[in-house]
């Protein structure tokens, strides 16, 4: 079985998309992460869900867990709205690592090995030109393997 046999059409987000929109895309699509693309649908980053969540948590609260404890419950539930108009591109690391991508013709073993090595529950599947054609989730790989 090849990557193109298990690839799914997935919602993509762009560098100029607001973080709030990106979080909603992930929440409504049920994806375990997000594929961030440039204007030519080439992957810039593949973010596991925990990294998407990280985009929403104020840096000071990430660096000092005790600070997060000082916020009362009613305000703590609203923390992610503090991102305001920031975009995905605003909050990505300055030099994102090579995104978790795999070619359409990769075998299922190659897909599983890459996911395991990168600790990524989502891979962007790209064509020969490097354009995203879809994504493969960990759930899809596991369900395919256990048939």
Beta strands, then each sheet from edge to edge (+ up, - down):
strand 1: 12-14
strand 2: 33-37
strand 3: 43-48
strand 4: 101-103
strand 5: 122-126
strand 6: 132-137
sheet 1: 1+ 2+ 3-
sheet 2: 4+ 5+ 6-
end
